[in-house]
Amino acid sequence: MAVLKVIEILANSEKSWEDATKKAVKHASKSLKNIRSVYVQDQSASVKDGEVTDFRVNLKITFEVE
């Protein structure tokens, strides 16, 4: 039987929501092992002078506890 844990993290990118998600998983994998999935809970963006400047994601990452 596997024991799984879910944590919530926030990430951002100047490129896209997809890039923010990839950055979050890459950074989390430095300290978490056995990441199983990621769920994008929310997406938002910062706007300055009529232009999107920053993409933000709120993620839930599921990983197996050894």
Buried (B, 14 or more C-beta within 10 A) or exposed (E): EEEEEEEEBEBBBEEEBEBBBBBBBEEBEEEBEEEEEBEBEEEEEEEEEEEEEBBBBBBEBBBEEE
